[in-house]
Amino acid sequence: MHQWSWESLQLGALWLALAVPADFLDSVAIKNPESMSAHDFYIGQAPWIYLIYAAVFISPACAAAIGPWLSRHHRGQRQAPRPQDATRPASV
């Protein structure tokens, strides 16, 4: 496994470890008009909550995988803006 993928998976695991308790506190433990029971949140919201957790986990690996590709394909396309010619009127 490449070094970037191992580090990105560790970052994804950290994000997931922070997201799951934050979701629990926000949606279950802290009582408010929009709070739910643990069963409603983890079973009633399936599969959506688990798809979100999967996206949180794999997003750093996806970013690490496509980052080099994006930098190769966008190299040279960013150009500094040309200074406006003093003789031409500025566009409105």
C-alpha positions as CSV (number, residue, x, y, z in Angstrom):
1,M,0.0,0.0,0.0
2,H,1.4,3.4,-0.9
3,Q,2.4,5.8,1.8
4,W,-0.2,8.4,0.7
5,S,-3.0,5.9,0.9
6,W,-2.0,4.7,4.4
7,E,-1.9,8.2,5.7
8,S,-5.1,9.2,4.0
9,L,-6.9,6.1,5.4
10,Q,-5.6,7.1,8.9
11,L,-6.9,10.6,8.3
12,G,-10.3,9.1,7.2
13,A,-10.4,7.0,10.3
14,L,-9.7,10.0,12.5
15,W,-12.5,12.0,10.8
16,L,-14.8,9.0,11.3
17,A,-13.8,8.7,14.9
18,L,-14.7,12.4,15.4
19,A,-17.9,12.3,13.3
20,V,-19.6,9.4,15.0
21,P,-19.5,10.8,18.5
22,A,-20.4,14.3,17.2
23,D,-23.4,12.8,15.4
24,F,-24.4,10.9,18.5
25,L,-24.2,14.0,20.7
26,D,-26.0,16.2,18.2
27,S,-28.7,13.8,17.2
28,V,-29.3,11.6,20.2
29,A,-27.7,12.7,23.5
30,I,-28.5,16.4,23.5
31,K,-32.3,16.6,23.7
32,N,-33.9,19.1,21.4
33,P,-37.0,19.2,19.2
34,E,-35.0,17.5,16.4
35,S,-33.3,14.8,18.5
36,M,-34.0,11.1,17.9
37,S,-33.6,7.9,19.8
38,A,-30.4,5.9,19.1
39,H,-32.6,3.3,17.4
40,D,-34.2,5.9,15.1
41,F,-30.9,7.5,14.3
42,Y,-28.8,4.4,13.5
43,I,-31.5,2.0,12.3
44,G,-34.2,4.4,11.0
45,Q,-31.7,6.5,9.0
46,A,-30.0,3.4,7.4
47,P,-28.5,3.2,4.8
48,W,-28.0,7.0,4.5
49,I,-26.1,7.5,7.8
50,Y,-23.7,4.6,6.9
51,L,-23.2,5.9,3.4
52,I,-22.3,9.3,4.9
53,Y,-19.8,7.6,7.3
54,A,-18.3,5.7,4.4
55,A,-17.9,8.9,2.4
56,V,-16.2,10.6,5.4
57,F,-13.8,7.6,5.7
58,I,-12.8,7.4,2.1
59,S,-12.8,11.1,1.1
60,P,-9.1,11.7,2.1
61,A,-8.0,8.7,0.1
62,C,-10.0,9.9,-2.9
63,A,-8.5,13.3,-2.6
64,A,-5.0,11.8,-2.3
65,A,-5.6,9.7,-5.4
66,I,-7.0,12.4,-7.7
67,G,-4.8,15.2,-6.4
68,P,-1.7,14.3,-8.5
69,W,-4.0,13.7,-11.6
70,L,-5.6,17.1,-11.2
71,S,-2.3,18.9,-10.8
72,R,-0.9,17.2,-13.9
73,H,-4.0,18.1,-16.0
74,H,-4.3,21.7,-14.8
75,R,-0.6,22.6,-15.0
76,G,-0.1,25.5,-17.4
77,Q,-3.8,26.3,-17.7
78,R,-3.6,28.9,-14.9
79,Q,-2.2,32.1,-16.3
80,A,-1.8,35.5,-14.7
81,P,-4.4,38.0,-15.7
82,R,-3.2,40.4,-18.4
83,P,-2.9,44.0,-17.4
84,Q,-5.5,46.0,-19.2
85,D,-4.4,48.1,-22.0
86,A,-4.5,51.8,-20.9
87,T,-5.8,52.8,-24.4
88,R,-8.8,50.5,-24.3
89,P,-11.8,51.4,-22.2
90,A,-12.6,49.0,-19.4
91,S,-15.5,46.7,-20.0
92,V,-18.6,47.4,-18.0
